[in-house]
Amino acid sequence: MGEKIRLDKMLSNMGKGTRSEMKDALRFGQVKVNGQTVRTGKDKIDPEVDEVTYKGEKVIYKRYVYLVMNKPQGVISATEDNRHKTVIDLIDDTYKHYELFPVGRLDIDTEGLLIITNDGELTHNLLAPKKHVPKTYFAIIQGNVNALDVQEFASGIVLEDGYACMPSELVIKGLESGKTEVELTIHEGKFHQVKRMFEATGKRVIYLKRIKMNLLNLDPTIGLGQFRELTEEEYGALTKDVL
């Protein structure tokens, strides 16, 4: 048995129309619950048990939605903004009624894995400092990253404001023409943290992409600016030891 919800609210939440439109639909006999026509939206139903149809089609109820996006540069991780396009602007109307929001932030010039949901509890747990959820980034660094840097990151980088970061895992992937490709796994989410960590070692991040969050890897088939719903397996990878 699940949580009961008003019939008109359930229909509205599933994108069938406004509360006012649902009132009219009910009045004209367009809604049935368990095969019986219902004409008032005040009745409460259990959407996990009761079968609701609207204009003859079954209404599938989903309380929460979990999307994974490959965030492009040039958009911000917010629900609305007066100057810049947001990641929510990239979501099609199919999901707009869920009142989605991004889980945490990626800088406007940072690409990669971003979770978008309407599940506040999951968001809190993924971002809670005490959870230390690991996040892995691919970065191109202006400068030569070497074994001493790897050791320094493993010991805990101290930022310019004196904040001591938790130990992180830095892996050198390639070095060419004064630029180094690396992967970095951090266990915090401080403002501009990856960029500031490299600045503390006298180097500069020129490209940054998040490729993993907890055990969830970014699907390489998701193009920049594209998104899709998480599979059950991916949800499990994202939430392992978090919930």
N, C-alpha and C positions, 0 to 999 in steps of 0.2 A: 504494500500500500504506500502511495506517495502522498505528497502534500496537496491538499485540495485548493482549487483556484476557481474564481468566478468564470463562468462560461464565456462571457463577453470579453473578459481580460485575456483568457486563453486564446481566443480567436484573433484578437487584436495583436497579441504578442507573437503569433505565428504569421503575422503579415497579411491577414485576410482583409484588413481594413481598420478604420478608426472605430472607437467605441460607439459613436453615433451610427456609423454604417452597419455595424454588427447589430445594433438595436433594430434597425429596419429589416435586416436579413432575418432576424429571429421572428419579427412580427409577421413577415411574409412566408414563414414556414420553411425557410431554406436551411435550417439547422436541425440535425437530429442527434440525439444522444442514445446510444445503444438501440438504435432503430426507431426510437420514439421522437416525434417532432416536439421541440421545446421552443417556447415563444418568449421566454424571459432570460436575460443574461445574468440575472442575479443569482441563479442557481449555481451552487458550487459542485465541481466535478473533480474526480481524480484522473488526470490525463494519462497516468500510467496504467489505469485499469479500464476506464470508460472509453468507448469508441465514439468519436465525434465525426460527423460528416457535415460538410458545407457544400451546398449545391450538388449533392450526390457524391462528392469526393471525400475520402477519408483525410482527416487533418492529423498529420504526424507532429506530435509535440516534442520539442527539444528545449529543455530549460536552459542549457548552456551550449555554447558553440566554441570550438577551439580551432583557430585557423593558424597556419604557419605561412609566413610571407617571406619572400626574398626581397628585402627592402632595398630600393634603389637610392642613389644619391639624389639630393635635391628636395627630398620630402622629409618632414619632421615626424617624430614619434609622439603624436598628440592626437586628441580627438577633434580639435578645431584650432584654427589660427587665422589671423587677419592678413598675414603677409605671405605665408608659404602653404603649399599643398601639404596635406597630412596623409599619413598612412591609411586613415579611415576613408579619405577621399578616393583611395584606390579600390575600396571594397564595393562590389556591385550591390544593387538595390535588394537583391535576394536576402541579404543579411542585415540591412540597415535597421530593421525593427528590433534587433537584439541589443542595441545600445552598446556597441563594442568599444573596447579600449585596448591600447597596446600594453603588454607586460614589460614595464621598464622602458628605457630609452636607448636608441642608437642615434649618434650625432647626425646632423643633416648630411655630412659628407661620408658617413659610414654606411656600408652596405651589409646585406646578409640576413641571417635568421632572426625573425621577430615573431613572437607569439601574440596573437590578437584574440581576445576572448571577452566574455561578459561575466566570467567567474571570478568574483572578488576574492574569495578565500584562496583559490589557487594562486592568484596573482600575489597576494600577501605572502604566501609561503615561498614562492619562487624568489621573491625579492627580499625576504627577511634576512637581515645580516647574520643572525645566528645559524641560519641554514647552510651558509657558505656554498651555495649552488655554483658548481664550476661552469665557466663560460670560456669557450676557446675561439680565438681570433686568428685569421691569416692576415699578415701585415707585410708591407714592403717598407723597409727602413732606409732612409738616407744615411749612409754610413756603414762601416764594417762592424757587424755584430760578431762577437767572438766568444770563446769559452769563458773568459772572465765575466762577460755580461751574463752568461748562463748561470754562473755561480752566484752573481750578485742578485739576480732575480730569484734564485732558489733560496737565498738568505732573507730576502724581503727588501724591496726597493723603498727608500725613504724619499718622499716627494718634496718639492720645493717649500711646501708649507709645514714640513716637519712630520707629516703623517707617515707612519711606517706601515707599508702594505704587507699583507700576508705573503708567505712564500708562494711563488708562482712557477709554472713550468714553461721554460723558454726552449724551443727547439729550432735550430738553424736549418732551413730547408735548401738554401742556395745563396750564392754570392756572385754578383756580377756588376762590373762598372761602378763600384762604390755604393751599390745598393744590396741590401740583404733581404731575402725572403725568409720569414719566420712564422712559427705558430706559437701563440702564447695562451696559456690557460690561467685564468685568474679566479679567485674565489670571493671577490667582492664586487661592488658596482659603484665605485666612487665616480664623481663627475669627471669626464674626460680621462678616466684612469689610465687606459693603455697609452694614450698619447703622453700623458704626464710622466708615466713610468720611464718611457724611453727618453723624454726630455731630461730626466734626472741623470741619465747616463751620457748626456751630450749628443743625443741622436734625435732624428725627427721622423715621425710616421708620415708617409706620403700616400699610403693606401691602406684601408682597414676594412675588413669584412668578418663578421661573426659567422662561424661555421658550425658551432655546436653549443648546446645549452643542456646541462646535465648530461644525459646519455643520448640526447636527440641530436642527430646530425642533420644539417641542411641538405635536403634532397637536391642533387645537382640538376634534376630535370625541371625544377621550378625556376623560370626565368626571372630576371629583375622586374620588380613591380607585380609579379604574379603571386597568387596565393591559392591554397586549398585547405580543406579540413584535415585535421590530424587523423590518422588511422588509430585504431585501438592500441596497436603495438607501439606506435610513436607516442601516444599519450602516456603509456606505461613507461617508456624511456625518459620522457620529460619529467614525470612525477616521481620516479623511483627515489625512495628515502626522503621525499619532500612532504608528502601528505601524511 
